Amino acid sequence: MPFGLISSLDLGSAFVGRPLFRASHLGPALNYAHSSIDLLRPIIVGFNAAGTPTALELPLWQAAVALAFKVTHSTWYGWANVTSLLLFATGVWPFFQLSRHYAGARAFSVRGHFD
């Protein structure tokens, strides 16, 4: 249920043209989409006046979004939402299993549905 709500918010905002991203995240992805993907020299839009590559973080998400842009031949911002949802979904099950291991099965059992 919560994943469905998160998915509908992300995809709904993309379809109406109001994505929930900041320029510091989507800007490098757009630059990567129009040129080559270089993780060591991300250009962050509006970060400095000279346009010098400045790494605030390792831009793996930006590279994944740029790859989606390149594969689809489109810079629709919704691909950033889809990429975020895919990355989020791949982490839910391992996190649940880790939590279940350390907190115990009783903490996660809803009348035996997870046993």
Jmol script that loads the backbone (N, CA, C; Angstrom):
load data "model"
ATOM      1  N   MET A   1       0.810  -1.205   0.000  1.00  0.00           N
ATOM      2  CA  MET A   1       0.000   0.000   0.000  1.00  0.00           C
ATOM      3  C   MET A   1       0.857   1.276   0.000  1.00  0.00           C
ATOM      4  N   PRO A   2       1.855   1.419   0.914  1.00  0.00           N
ATOM      5  CA  PRO A   2       2.667   2.644   0.878  1.00  0.00           C
ATOM      6  C   PRO A   2       3.445   2.792  -0.423  1.00  0.00           C
ATOM      7  N   PHE A   3       3.964   1.675  -0.970  1.00  0.00           N
ATOM      8  CA  PHE A   3       4.703   1.768  -2.227  1.00  0.00           C
ATOM      9  C   PHE A   3       3.779   2.238  -3.352  1.00  0.00           C
ATOM     10  N   GLY A   4       2.524   1.805  -3.333  1.00  0.00           N
ATOM     11  CA  GLY A   4       1.555   2.257  -4.326  1.00  0.00           C
ATOM     12  C   GLY A   4       1.289   3.750  -4.224  1.00  0.00           C
ATOM     13  N   LEU A   5       1.217   4.274  -3.002  1.00  0.00           N
ATOM     14  CA  LEU A   5       1.011   5.711  -2.819  1.00  0.00           C
ATOM     15  C   LEU A   5       2.222   6.509  -3.286  1.00  0.00           C
ATOM     16  N   ILE A   6       3.409   6.021  -2.955  1.00  0.00           N
ATOM     17  CA  ILE A   6       4.625   6.706  -3.383  1.00  0.00           C
ATOM     18  C   ILE A   6       4.723   6.691  -4.906  1.00  0.00           C
ATOM     19  N   SER A   7       4.422   5.533  -5.502  1.00  0.00           N
ATOM     20  CA  SER A   7       4.481   5.409  -6.963  1.00  0.00           C
ATOM     21  C   SER A   7       3.491   6.347  -7.636  1.00  0.00           C
ATOM     22  N   SER A   8       2.266   6.397  -7.117  1.00  0.00           N
ATOM     23  CA  SER A   8       1.262   7.259  -7.738  1.00  0.00           C
ATOM     24  C   SER A   8       1.623   8.734  -7.594  1.00  0.00           C
ATOM     25  N   LEU A   9       2.225   9.129  -6.462  1.00  0.00           N
ATOM     26  CA  LEU A   9       2.656  10.520  -6.304  1.00  0.00           C
ATOM     27  C   LEU A   9       3.762  10.856  -7.298  1.00  0.00           C
ATOM     28  N   ASP A  10       4.776  10.004  -7.397  1.00  0.00           N
ATOM     29  CA  ASP A  10       5.890  10.277  -8.311  1.00  0.00           C
ATOM     30  C   ASP A  10       5.451  10.296  -9.765  1.00  0.00           C
ATOM     31  N   LEU A  11       4.728   9.276 -10.174  1.00  0.00           N
ATOM     32  CA  LEU A  11       4.320   9.207 -11.581  1.00  0.00           C
ATOM     33  C   LEU A  11       3.241  10.235 -11.906  1.00  0.00           C
ATOM     34  N   GLY A  12       2.342  10.493 -10.955  1.00  0.00           N
ATOM     35  CA  GLY A  12       1.311  11.516 -11.171  1.00  0.00           C
ATOM     36  C   GLY A  12       1.917  12.897 -11.342  1.00  0.00           C
ATOM     37  N   SER A  13       2.905  13.227 -10.507  1.00  0.00           N
ATOM     38  CA  SER A  13       3.554  14.536 -10.641  1.00  0.00           C
ATOM     39  C   SER A  13       4.326  14.639 -11.955  1.00  0.00           C
ATOM     40  N   ALA A  14       4.866  13.526 -12.418  1.00  0.00           N
ATOM     41  CA  ALA A  14       5.577  13.549 -13.707  1.00  0.00           C
ATOM     42  C   ALA A  14       4.605  13.757 -14.863  1.00  0.00           C
ATOM     43  N   PHE A  15       3.446  13.109 -14.797  1.00  0.00           N
ATOM     44  CA  PHE A  15       2.485  13.231 -15.896  1.00  0.00           C
ATOM     45  C   PHE A  15       1.889  14.626 -16.006  1.00  0.00           C
ATOM     46  N   VAL A  16       1.736  15.314 -14.869  1.00  0.00           N
ATOM     47  CA  VAL A  16       1.191  16.668 -14.935  1.00  0.00           C
ATOM     48  C   VAL A  16       2.285  17.713 -15.156  1.00  0.00           C
ATOM     49  N   GLY A  17       3.542  17.270 -15.250  1.00  0.00           N
ATOM     50  CA  GLY A  17       4.631  18.178 -15.559  1.00  0.00           C
ATOM     51  C   GLY A  17       5.184  18.927 -14.360  1.00  0.00           C
ATOM     52  N   ARG A  18       5.003  18.403 -13.157  1.00  0.00           N
ATOM     53  CA  ARG A  18       5.523  19.041 -11.951  1.00  0.00           C
ATOM     54  C   ARG A  18       6.372  18.046 -11.165  1.00  0.00           C
ATOM     55  N   PRO A  19       7.551  17.692 -11.692  1.00  0.00           N
ATOM     56  CA  PRO A  19       8.385  16.722 -10.991  1.00  0.00           C
ATOM     57  C   PRO A  19       8.920  17.288  -9.677  1.00  0.00           C
ATOM     58  N   LEU A  20       9.243  16.386  -8.766  1.00  0.00           N
ATOM     59  CA  LEU A  20       9.695  16.767  -7.437  1.00  0.00           C
ATOM     60  C   LEU A  20      11.225  16.716  -7.342  1.00  0.00           C
ATOM     61  N   PHE A  21      11.916  17.343  -8.280  1.00  0.00           N
ATOM     62  CA  PHE A  21      13.373  17.299  -8.301  1.00  0.00           C
ATOM     63  C   PHE A  21      13.946  18.694  -8.247  1.00  0.00           C
ATOM     64  N   ARG A  22      15.133  18.788  -7.696  1.00  0.00           N
ATOM     65  CA  ARG A  22      15.858  20.049  -7.668  1.00  0.00           C
ATOM     66  C   ARG A  22      16.814  20.091  -8.852  1.00  0.00           C
ATOM     67  N   ALA A  23      17.164  21.292  -9.238  1.00  0.00           N
ATOM     68  CA  ALA A  23      18.064  21.457 -10.391  1.00  0.00           C
ATOM     69  C   ALA A  23      19.420  20.825 -10.145  1.00  0.00           C
ATOM     70  N   SER A  24      19.862  20.773  -8.884  1.00  0.00           N
ATOM     71  CA  SER A  24      21.172  20.195  -8.603  1.00  0.00           C
ATOM     72  C   SER A  24      21.201  18.694  -8.866  1.00  0.00           C
ATOM     73  N   HIS A  25      20.039  18.063  -8.901  1.00  0.00           N
ATOM     74  CA  HIS A  25      19.983  16.638  -9.182  1.00  0.00           C
ATOM     75  C   HIS A  25      19.665  16.365 -10.652  1.00  0.00           C
ATOM     76  N   LEU A  26      18.688  17.043 -11.188  1.00  0.00           N
ATOM     77  CA  LEU A  26      18.259  16.774 -12.556  1.00  0.00           C
ATOM     78  C   LEU A  26      19.174  17.446 -13.588  1.00  0.00           C
ATOM     79  N   GLY A  27      19.811  18.545 -13.216  1.00  0.00           N
ATOM     80  CA  GLY A  27      20.703  19.254 -14.143  1.00  0.00           C
ATOM     81  C   GLY A  27      21.839  18.397 -14.663  1.00  0.00           C
ATOM     82  N   PRO A  28      22.609  17.736 -13.775  1.00  0.00           N
ATOM     83  CA  PRO A  28      23.670  16.859 -14.287  1.00  0.00           C
ATOM     84  C   PRO A  28      23.135  15.716 -15.143  1.00  0.00           C
ATOM     85  N   ALA A  29      21.959  15.197 -14.802  1.00  0.00           N
ATOM     86  CA  ALA A  29      21.376  14.123 -15.618  1.00  0.00           C
ATOM     87  C   ALA A  29      21.064  14.619 -17.020  1.00  0.00           C
ATOM     88  N   LEU A  30      20.553  15.837 -17.128  1.00  0.00           N
ATOM     89  CA  LEU A  30      20.282  16.402 -18.454  1.00  0.00           C
ATOM     90  C   LEU A  30      21.573  16.671 -19.214  1.00  0.00           C
ATOM     91  N   ASN A  31      22.604  17.151 -18.517  1.00  0.00           N
ATOM     92  CA  ASN A  31      23.898  17.343 -19.178  1.00  0.00           C
ATOM     93  C   ASN A  31      24.467  16.015 -19.666  1.00  0.00           C
ATOM     94  N   TYR A  32      24.365  14.993 -18.838  1.00  0.00           N
ATOM     95  CA  TYR A  32      24.831  13.666 -19.237  1.00  0.00           C
ATOM     96  C   TYR A  32      24.034  13.144 -20.439  1.00  0.00           C
ATOM     97  N   ALA A  33      22.755  13.432 -20.468  1.00  0.00           N
ATOM     98  CA  ALA A  33      21.919  12.939 -21.567  1.00  0.00           C
ATOM     99  C   ALA A  33      22.332  13.553 -22.901  1.00  0.00           C
ATOM    100  N   HIS A  34      22.805  14.789 -22.872  1.00  0.00           N
ATOM    101  CA  HIS A  34      23.184  15.475 -24.108  1.00  0.00           C
ATOM    102  C   HIS A  34      24.661  15.304 -24.464  1.00  0.00           C
ATOM    103  N   SER A  35      25.425  14.737 -23.547  1.00  0.00           N
ATOM    104  CA  SER A  35      26.846  14.505 -23.818  1.00  0.00           C
ATOM    105  C   SER A  35      27.212  13.122 -23.283  1.00  0.00           C
ATOM    106  N   SER A  36      28.446  12.946 -22.889  1.00  0.00           N
ATOM    107  CA  SER A  36      28.843  11.651 -22.343  1.00  0.00           C
ATOM    108  C   SER A  36      28.657  11.653 -20.821  1.00  0.00           C
ATOM    109  N   ILE A  37      28.529  10.467 -20.260  1.00  0.00           N
ATOM    110  CA  ILE A  37      28.370  10.319 -18.814  1.00  0.00           C
ATOM    111  C   ILE A  37      29.761  10.262 -18.193  1.00  0.00           C
ATOM    112  N   ASP A  38      30.093  11.276 -17.406  1.00  0.00           N
ATOM    113  CA  ASP A  38      31.392  11.361 -16.744  1.00  0.00           C
ATOM    114  C   ASP A  38      31.147  11.584 -15.253  1.00  0.00           C
ATOM    115  N   LEU A  39      31.299  10.533 -14.483  1.00  0.00           N
ATOM    116  CA  LEU A  39      30.999  10.605 -13.055  1.00  0.00           C
ATOM    117  C   LEU A  39      31.953  11.505 -12.283  1.00  0.00           C
ATOM    118  N   LEU A  40      33.124  11.741 -12.809  1.00  0.00           N
ATOM    119  CA  LEU A  40      34.113  12.553 -12.098  1.00  0.00           C
ATOM    120  C   LEU A  40      33.998  14.048 -12.383  1.00  0.00           C
ATOM    121  N   ARG A  41      33.235  14.434 -13.401  1.00  0.00           N
ATOM    122  CA  ARG A  41      33.092  15.841 -13.755  1.00  0.00           C
ATOM    123  C   ARG A  41      31.634  16.229 -13.988  1.00  0.00           C
ATOM    124  N   PRO A  42      30.807  16.165 -12.946  1.00  0.00           N
ATOM    125  CA  PRO A  42      29.405  16.565 -13.136  1.00  0.00           C
ATOM    126  C   PRO A  42      29.270  18.090 -13.179  1.00  0.00           C
ATOM    127  N   ILE A  43      28.496  18.584 -14.104  1.00  0.00           N
ATOM    128  CA  ILE A  43      28.208  20.014 -14.194  1.00  0.00           C
ATOM    129  C   ILE A  43      26.867  20.241 -13.514  1.00  0.00           C
ATOM    130  N   ILE A  44      26.891  20.948 -12.395  1.00  0.00           N
ATOM    131  CA  ILE A  44      25.675  21.201 -11.637  1.00  0.00           C
ATOM    132  C   ILE A  44      25.156  22.578 -12.032  1.00  0.00           C
ATOM    133  N   VAL A  45      23.948  22.615 -12.549  1.00  0.00           N
ATOM    134  CA  VAL A  45      23.362  23.842 -13.072  1.00  0.00           C
ATOM    135  C   VAL A  45      23.200  24.858 -11.945  1.00  0.00           C
ATOM    136  N   GLY A  46      23.753  26.053 -12.149  1.00  0.00           N
ATOM    137  CA  GLY A  46      23.595  27.134 -11.194  1.00  0.00           C
ATOM    138  C   GLY A  46      24.458  27.033  -9.951  1.00  0.00           C
ATOM    139  N   PHE A  47      25.374  26.073  -9.883  1.00  0.00           N
ATOM    140  CA  PHE A  47      26.186  25.922  -8.669  1.00  0.00           C
ATOM    141  C   PHE A  47      27.281  26.974  -8.604  1.00  0.00           C
ATOM    142  N   ASN A  48      27.910  27.238  -9.733  1.00  0.00           N
ATOM    143  CA  ASN A  48      28.914  28.303  -9.764  1.00  0.00           C
ATOM    144  C   ASN A  48      28.853  28.991 -11.126  1.00  0.00           C
ATOM    145  N   ALA A  49      29.344  30.194 -11.172  1.00  0.00           N
ATOM    146  CA  ALA A  49      29.203  31.010 -12.382  1.00  0.00           C
ATOM    147  C   ALA A  49      30.095  30.550 -13.529  1.00  0.00           C
ATOM    148  N   ALA A  50      31.172  29.850 -13.230  1.00  0.00           N
ATOM    149  CA  ALA A  50      32.127  29.475 -14.273  1.00  0.00           C
ATOM    150  C   ALA A  50      31.751  28.187 -15.000  1.00  0.00           C
ATOM    151  N   GLY A  51      30.779  27.439 -14.489  1.00  0.00           N
ATOM    152  CA  GLY A  51      30.436  26.163 -15.116  1.00  0.00           C
ATOM    153  C   GLY A  51      31.474  25.091 -14.872  1.00  0.00           C
ATOM    154  N   THR A  52      32.263  25.262 -13.825  1.00  0.00           N
ATOM    155  CA  THR A  52      33.309  24.304 -13.487  1.00  0.00           C
ATOM    156  C   THR A  52      32.687  23.022 -12.947  1.00  0.00           C
ATOM    157  N   PRO A  53      33.165  21.865 -13.373  1.00  0.00           N
ATOM    158  CA  PRO A  53      32.640  20.620 -12.804  1.00  0.00           C
ATOM    159  C   PRO A  53      32.884  20.568 -11.303  1.00  0.00           C
ATOM    160  N   THR A  54      31.822  20.416 -10.555  1.00  0.00           N
ATOM    161  CA  THR A  54      31.902  20.394  -9.102  1.00  0.00           C
ATOM    162  C   THR A  54      31.104  19.200  -8.605  1.00  0.00           C
ATOM    163  N   ALA A  55      31.764  18.295  -7.934  1.00  0.00           N
ATOM    164  CA  ALA A  55      31.081  17.104  -7.427  1.00  0.00           C
ATOM    165  C   ALA A  55      30.613  17.348  -6.004  1.00  0.00           C
ATOM    166  N   LEU A  56      29.309  17.325  -5.798  1.00  0.00           N
ATOM    167  CA  LEU A  56      28.752  17.404  -4.455  1.00  0.00           C
ATOM    168  C   LEU A  56      28.595  16.014  -3.868  1.00  0.00           C
ATOM    169  N   GLU A  57      28.397  15.059  -4.727  1.00  0.00           N
ATOM    170  CA  GLU A  57      28.227  13.658  -4.351  1.00  0.00           C
ATOM    171  C   GLU A  57      28.572  12.821  -5.579  1.00  0.00           C
ATOM    172  N   LEU A  58      28.727  11.526  -5.401  1.00  0.00           N
ATOM    173  CA  LEU A  58      28.954  10.662  -6.555  1.00  0.00           C
ATOM    174  C   LEU A  58      27.638  10.560  -7.325  1.00  0.00           C
ATOM    175  N   PRO A  59      27.580  11.044  -8.542  1.00  0.00           N
ATOM    176  CA  PRO A  59      26.310  11.175  -9.256  1.00  0.00           C
ATOM    177  C   PRO A  59      25.816   9.874  -9.909  1.00  0.00           C
ATOM    178  N   LEU A  60      25.654   8.833  -9.126  1.00  0.00           N
ATOM    179  CA  LEU A  60      25.162   7.569  -9.679  1.00  0.00           C
ATOM    180  C   LEU A  60      23.706   7.673 -10.108  1.00  0.00           C
ATOM    181  N   TRP A  61      22.879   8.338  -9.305  1.00  0.00           N
ATOM    182  CA  TRP A  61      21.467   8.496  -9.673  1.00  0.00           C
ATOM    183  C   TRP A  61      21.363   9.304 -10.965  1.00  0.00           C
ATOM    184  N   GLN A  62      22.137  10.369 -11.064  1.00  0.00           N
ATOM    185  CA  GLN A  62      22.107  11.197 -12.263  1.00  0.00           C
ATOM    186  C   GLN A  62      22.537  10.404 -13.491  1.00  0.00           C
ATOM    187  N   ALA A  63      23.530   9.545 -13.327  1.00  0.00           N
ATOM    188  CA  ALA A  63      23.980   8.715 -14.445  1.00  0.00           C
ATOM    189  C   ALA A  63      22.901   7.704 -14.839  1.00  0.00           C
ATOM    190  N   ALA A  64      22.209   7.142 -13.855  1.00  0.00           N
ATOM    191  CA  ALA A  64      21.124   6.193 -14.159  1.00  0.00           C
ATOM    192  C   ALA A  64      19.985   6.890 -14.894  1.00  0.00           C
ATOM    193  N   VAL A  65      19.656   8.099 -14.474  1.00  0.00           N
ATOM    194  CA  VAL A  65      18.602   8.861 -15.155  1.00  0.00           C
ATOM    195  C   VAL A  65      19.049   9.225 -16.568  1.00  0.00           C
ATOM    196  N   ALA A  66      20.296   9.637 -16.717  1.00  0.00           N
ATOM    197  CA  ALA A  66      20.812   9.970 -18.048  1.00  0.00           C
ATOM    198  C   ALA A  66      20.787   8.753 -18.958  1.00  0.00           C
ATOM    199  N   LEU A  67      21.080   7.595 -18.405  1.00  0.00           N
ATOM    200  CA  LEU A  67      21.002   6.367 -19.194  1.00  0.00           C
ATOM    201  C   LEU A  67      19.568   6.105 -19.656  1.00  0.00           C
ATOM    202  N   ALA A  68      18.603   6.347 -18.778  1.00  0.00           N
ATOM    203  CA  ALA A  68      17.189   6.213 -19.183  1.00  0.00           C
ATOM    204  C   ALA A  68      16.845   7.225 -20.268  1.00  0.00           C
ATOM    205  N   PHE A  69      17.339   8.459 -20.133  1.00  0.00           N
ATOM    206  CA  PHE A  69      17.113   9.468 -21.171  1.00  0.00           C
ATOM    207  C   PHE A  69      17.704   9.025 -22.501  1.00  0.00           C
ATOM    208  N   LYS A  70      18.912   8.487 -22.464  1.00  0.00           N
ATOM    209  CA  LYS A  70      19.582   8.066 -23.701  1.00  0.00           C
ATOM    210  C   LYS A  70      18.897   6.863 -24.342  1.00  0.00           C
ATOM    211  N   VAL A  71      18.474   5.902 -23.534  1.00  0.00           N
ATOM    212  CA  VAL A  71      17.834   4.691 -24.067  1.00  0.00           C
ATOM    213  C   VAL A  71      16.494   5.026 -24.721  1.00  0.00           C
ATOM    214  N   THR A  72      15.746   5.932 -24.100  1.00  0.00           N
ATOM    215  CA  THR A  72      14.411   6.265 -24.612  1.00  0.00           C
ATOM    216  C   THR A  72      14.432   7.402 -25.633  1.00  0.00           C
ATOM    217  N   HIS A  73      15.589   8.046 -25.829  1.00  0.00           N
ATOM    218  CA  HIS A  73      15.704   9.196 -26.732  1.00  0.00           C
ATOM    219  C   HIS A  73      14.724  10.294 -26.358  1.00  0.00           C
ATOM    220  N   SER A  74      14.577  10.497 -25.051  1.00  0.00           N
ATOM    221  CA  SER A  74      13.643  11.491 -24.539  1.00  0.00           C
ATOM    222  C   SER A  74      14.186  12.057 -23.243  1.00  0.00           C
ATOM    223  N   THR A  75      13.942  13.341 -22.996  1.00  0.00           N
ATOM    224  CA  THR A  75      14.322  13.936 -21.721  1.00  0.00           C
ATOM    225  C   THR A  75      13.084  14.242 -20.884  1.00  0.00           C
ATOM    226  N   TRP A  76      12.088  13.386 -20.998  1.00  0.00           N
ATOM    227  CA  TRP A  76      10.889  13.525 -20.164  1.00  0.00           C
ATOM    228  C   TRP A  76      11.295  13.310 -18.716  1.00  0.00           C
ATOM    229  N   TYR A  77      10.963  14.252 -17.850  1.00  0.00           N
ATOM    230  CA  TYR A  77      11.385  14.189 -16.451  1.00  0.00           C
ATOM    231  C   TYR A  77      10.800  12.990 -15.716  1.00  0.00           C
ATOM    232  N   GLY A  78       9.774  12.404 -16.252  1.00  0.00           N
ATOM    233  CA  GLY A  78       9.179  11.218 -15.637  1.00  0.00           C
ATOM    234  C   GLY A  78      10.136  10.041 -15.569  1.00  0.00           C
ATOM    235  N   TRP A  79      11.115   9.997 -16.488  1.00  0.00           N
ATOM    236  CA  TRP A  79      12.102   8.916 -16.433  1.00  0.00           C
ATOM    237  C   TRP A  79      12.935   9.010 -15.162  1.00  0.00           C
ATOM    238  N   ALA A  80      13.116  10.221 -14.651  1.00  0.00           N
ATOM    239  CA  ALA A  80      13.817  10.382 -13.369  1.00  0.00           C
ATOM    240  C   ALA A  80      12.983   9.779 -12.246  1.00  0.00           C
ATOM    241  N   ASN A  81      11.662   9.979 -12.288  1.00  0.00           N
ATOM    242  CA  ASN A  81      10.783   9.390 -11.276  1.00  0.00           C
ATOM    243  C   ASN A  81      10.787   7.873 -11.365  1.00  0.00           C
ATOM    244  N   VAL A  82      10.727   7.353 -12.580  1.00  0.00           N
ATOM    245  CA  VAL A  82      10.738   5.899 -12.768  1.00  0.00           C
ATOM    246  C   VAL A  82      12.049   5.311 -12.256  1.00  0.00           C
ATOM    247  N   THR A  83      13.161   5.978 -12.548  1.00  0.00           N
ATOM    248  CA  THR A  83      14.463   5.513 -12.060  1.00  0.00           C
ATOM    249  C   THR A  83      14.493   5.513 -10.537  1.00  0.00           C
ATOM    250  N   SER A  84      13.983   6.561  -9.926  1.00  0.00           N
ATOM    251  CA  SER A  84      13.936   6.622  -8.458  1.00  0.00           C
ATOM    252  C   SER A  84      13.092   5.501  -7.884  1.00  0.00           C
ATOM    253  N   LEU A  85      11.950   5.228  -8.497  1.00  0.00           N
ATOM    254  CA  LEU A  85      11.084   4.151  -8.013  1.00  0.00           C
ATOM    255  C   LEU A  85      11.753   2.792  -8.151  1.00  0.00           C
ATOM    256  N   LEU A  86      12.453   2.575  -9.257  1.00  0.00           N
ATOM    257  CA  LEU A  86      13.155   1.302  -9.429  1.00  0.00           C
ATOM    258  C   LEU A  86      14.265   1.123  -8.399  1.00  0.00           C
ATOM    259  N   LEU A  87      15.024   2.188  -8.141  1.00  0.00           N
ATOM    260  CA  LEU A  87      16.080   2.109  -7.136  1.00  0.00           C
ATOM    261  C   LEU A  87      15.489   1.900  -5.739  1.00  0.00           C
ATOM    262  N   PHE A  88      14.383   2.561  -5.456  1.00  0.00           N
ATOM    263  CA  PHE A  88      13.709   2.394  -4.165  1.00  0.00           C
ATOM    264  C   PHE A  88      13.181   0.975  -4.010  1.00  0.00           C
ATOM    265  N   ALA A  89      12.558   0.453  -5.071  1.00  0.00           N
ATOM    266  CA  ALA A  89      11.963  -0.889  -5.004  1.00  0.00           C
ATOM    267  C   ALA A  89      13.025  -1.966  -4.819  1.00  0.00           C
ATOM    268  N   THR A  90      14.199  -1.774  -5.387  1.00  0.00           N
ATOM    269  CA  THR A  90      15.239  -2.794  -5.219  1.00  0.00           C
ATOM    270  C   THR A  90      15.789  -2.823  -3.796  1.00  0.00           C
ATOM    271  N   GLY A  91      15.583  -1.770  -3.037  1.00  0.00           N
ATOM    272  CA  GLY A  91      16.078  -1.740  -1.669  1.00  0.00           C
ATOM    273  C   GLY A  91      15.056  -2.127  -0.614  1.00  0.00           C
ATOM    274  N   VAL A  92      13.785  -2.198  -0.980  1.00  0.00           N
ATOM    275  CA  VAL A  92      12.741  -2.467   0.014  1.00  0.00           C
ATOM    276  C   VAL A  92      12.841  -3.888   0.560  1.00  0.00           C
ATOM    277  N   TRP A  93      12.922  -4.875  -0.302  1.00  0.00           N
ATOM    278  CA  TRP A  93      12.932  -6.267   0.154  1.00  0.00           C
ATOM    279  C   TRP A  93      14.168  -6.600   1.000  1.00  0.00           C
ATOM    280  N   PRO A  94      15.389  -6.233   0.574  1.00  0.00           N
ATOM    281  CA  PRO A  94      16.536  -6.503   1.445  1.00  0.00           C
ATOM    282  C   PRO A  94      16.443  -5.777   2.793  1.00  0.00           C
ATOM    283  N   PHE A  95      15.944  -4.550   2.804  1.00  0.00           N
ATOM    284  CA  PHE A  95      15.795  -3.823   4.067  1.00  0.00           C
ATOM    285  C   PHE A  95      14.773  -4.515   4.963  1.00  0.00           C
ATOM    286  N   PHE A  96      13.685  -4.982   4.377  1.00  0.00           N
ATOM    287  CA  PHE A  96      12.675  -5.708   5.142  1.00  0.00           C
ATOM    288  C   PHE A  96      13.271  -6.980   5.742  1.00  0.00           C
ATOM    289  N   GLN A  97      14.032  -7.719   4.964  1.00  0.00           N
ATOM    290  CA  GLN A  97      14.634  -8.949   5.457  1.00  0.00           C
ATOM    291  C   GLN A  97      15.666  -8.668   6.559  1.00  0.00           C
ATOM    292  N   LEU A  98      16.440  -7.626   6.392  1.00  0.00           N
ATOM    293  CA  LEU A  98      17.412  -7.250   7.415  1.00  0.00           C
ATOM    294  C   LEU A  98      16.705  -6.852   8.707  1.00  0.00           C
ATOM    295  N   SER A  99      15.666  -6.057   8.583  1.00  0.00           N
ATOM    296  CA  SER A  99      14.902  -5.638   9.761  1.00  0.00           C
ATOM    297  C   SER A  99      14.238  -6.825  10.428  1.00  0.00           C
ATOM    298  N   ARG A 100      13.718  -7.717   9.635  1.00  0.00           N
ATOM    299  CA  ARG A 100      13.065  -8.904  10.183  1.00  0.00           C
ATOM    300  C   ARG A 100      14.076  -9.786  10.919  1.00  0.00           C
ATOM    301  N   HIS A 101      15.278  -9.876  10.388  1.00  0.00           N
ATOM    302  CA  HIS A 101      16.318 -10.682  11.017  1.00  0.00           C
ATOM    303  C   HIS A 101      16.703 -10.117  12.379  1.00  0.00           C
ATOM    304  N   TYR A 102      16.868  -8.796  12.462  1.00  0.00           N
ATOM    305  CA  TYR A 102      17.329  -8.191  13.709  1.00  0.00           C
ATOM    306  C   TYR A 102      16.201  -7.896  14.698  1.00  0.00           C
ATOM    307  N   ALA A 103      15.002  -7.613  14.219  1.00  0.00           N
ATOM    308  CA  ALA A 103      13.898  -7.307  15.122  1.00  0.00           C
ATOM    309  C   ALA A 103      13.093  -8.553  15.477  1.00  0.00           C
ATOM    310  N   GLY A 104      13.246  -9.615  14.693  1.00  0.00           N
ATOM    311  CA  GLY A 104      12.508 -10.844  14.954  1.00  0.00           C
ATOM    312  C   GLY A 104      11.245 -10.924  14.124  1.00  0.00           C
ATOM    313  N   ALA A 105      10.812 -12.128  13.901  1.00  0.00           N
ATOM    314  CA  ALA A 105       9.629 -12.363  13.066  1.00  0.00           C
ATOM    315  C   ALA A 105       8.363 -11.833  13.716  1.00  0.00           C
ATOM    316  N   ARG A 106       8.322 -11.822  15.055  1.00  0.00           N
ATOM    317  CA  ARG A 106       7.115 -11.339  15.733  1.00  0.00           C
ATOM    318  C   ARG A 106       6.880  -9.862  15.477  1.00  0.00           C
ATOM    319  N   ALA A 107       7.929  -9.098  15.319  1.00  0.00           N
ATOM    320  CA  ALA A 107       7.777  -7.667  15.072  1.00  0.00           C
ATOM    321  C   ALA A 107       7.149  -7.393  13.715  1.00  0.00           C
ATOM    322  N   PHE A 108       7.262  -8.332  12.800  1.00  0.00           N
ATOM    323  CA  PHE A 108       6.749  -8.125  11.452  1.00  0.00           C
ATOM    324  C   PHE A 108       5.579  -9.022  11.085  1.00  0.00           C
ATOM    325  N   SER A 109       5.140  -9.848  11.981  1.00  0.00           N
ATOM    326  CA  SER A 109       4.056 -10.762  11.616  1.00  0.00           C
ATOM    327  C   SER A 109       2.729 -10.063  11.764  1.00  0.00           C
ATOM    328  N   VAL A 110       1.941 -10.178  10.736  1.00  0.00           N
ATOM    329  CA  VAL A 110       0.570  -9.695  10.751  1.00  0.00           C
ATOM    330  C   VAL A 110      -0.299 -10.934  10.590  1.00  0.00           C
ATOM    331  N   ARG A 111      -0.568 -11.562  11.710  1.00  0.00           N
ATOM    332  CA  ARG A 111      -1.333 -12.806  11.745  1.00  0.00           C
ATOM    333  C   ARG A 111      -0.733 -13.870  10.826  1.00  0.00           C
ATOM    334  N   GLY A 112       0.593 -13.959  10.817  1.00  0.00           N
ATOM    335  CA  GLY A 112       1.270 -15.030  10.111  1.00  0.00           C
ATOM    336  C   GLY A 112       1.477 -14.823   8.633  1.00  0.00           C
ATOM    337  N   HIS A 113       1.211 -13.617   8.099  1.00  0.00           N
ATOM    338  CA  HIS A 113       1.350 -13.400   6.662  1.00  0.00           C
ATOM    339  C   HIS A 113       2.802 -13.402   6.199  1.00  0.00           C
ATOM    340  N   PHE A 114       3.755 -13.097   7.069  1.00  0.00           N
ATOM    341  CA  PHE A 114       5.145 -13.029   6.670  1.00  0.00           C
ATOM    342  C   PHE A 114       5.947 -14.239   7.145  1.00  0.00           C
ATOM    343  N   ASP A 115       5.307 -15.227   7.692  1.00  0.00           N
ATOM    344  CA  ASP A 115       6.017 -16.424   8.176  1.00  0.00           C
ATOM    345  C   ASP A 115       6.176 -17.437   7.083  1.00  0.00           C
TER     346      ASP A 115
END
end "model"
wireframe off; spacefill off
backbone 0.3
color backbone group
